[in-house]
């Protein structure tokens, strides 16, 4: 595999930084480049730590789908078509 190109690095750098004040003011890059080799060698996302009592506030969780939402999945649509044959 190839390392990130110079253009990729410039694009990531041009996205700027977010500032977090959980443990004092600190800047975190908005876009971070990872390679498989880096991940296998232990490179991690540079993001704010878990906030006491709130957990990871960096990423939003997707809403939990209710039972009524599950009946409208692609798989259920395929089975409905099979029933028509």
DAPEVEN-V915834 format. One record per residue. N is the residue number from 0. RES is the residue in three letters. PHI is phi in radians with two decimals (* if undefined). Layout:
n->(N;N)
res->(RES;RES)
phi->(PHI;PHI)
This chain:
n->(0;1;2;3;4;5;6;7;8;9;10;11;12;13;14;15;16;17;18;19;20;21;22;23;24;25;26;27;28;29;30;31;32;33;34;35;36;37;38;39;40;41;42;43;44;45;46;47;48;49;50;51;52;53;54;55;56;57;58;59;60;61;62;63;64;65;66;67;68;69;70;71;72;73;74;75;76;77;78;79;80;81;82;83;84)
res->(UNK;UNK;UNK;UNK;UNK;UNK;UNK;UNK;UNK;UNK;UNK;UNK;UNK;UNK;UNK;UNK;UNK;UNK;UNK;UNK;UNK;UNK;UNK;UNK;UNK;UNK;UNK;UNK;UNK;UNK;UNK;UNK;UNK;UNK;UNK;UNK;UNK;UNK;UNK;UNK;UNK;UNK;UNK;UNK;UNK;UNK;UNK;UNK;UNK;UNK;UNK;UNK;UNK;UNK;UNK;UNK;UNK;UNK;UNK;UNK;UNK;UNK;UNK;UNK;UNK;UNK;UNK;UNK;UNK;UNK;UNK;UNK;UNK;UNK;UNK;UNK;UNK;UNK;UNK;UNK;UNK;UNK;UNK;UNK;UNK)
phi->(*;-1.67;-1.23;-0.98;-1.32;-1.06;-1.08;-1.11;-1.10;-1.15;-1.10;-1.10;-1.15;-1.24;-1.26;1.47;-2.31;-1.90;-1.85;-2.16;-2.03;-1.03;-2.15;1.68;-1.14;-2.58;-1.74;-2.16;-1.10;-1.20;-2.07;-2.14;-1.69;-2.27;-2.01;-1.07;-1.05;-1.09;-1.12;-1.18;-1.57;1.73;-1.13;-2.17;-1.16;-1.53;-2.45;-1.05;-1.23;-1.12;-1.49;-0.93;1.40;-2.06;1.28;-1.36;-1.73;-1.29;-1.96;-1.47;-1.45;-1.27;-1.15;-1.33;-1.31;-1.42;-1.06;-1.14;-1.26;-1.23;-1.29;-1.90;-1.40;-1.05;-1.10;-1.19;-1.15;-1.12;-1.17;-1.12;-1.16;-1.09;-1.13;-1.31;-1.34)
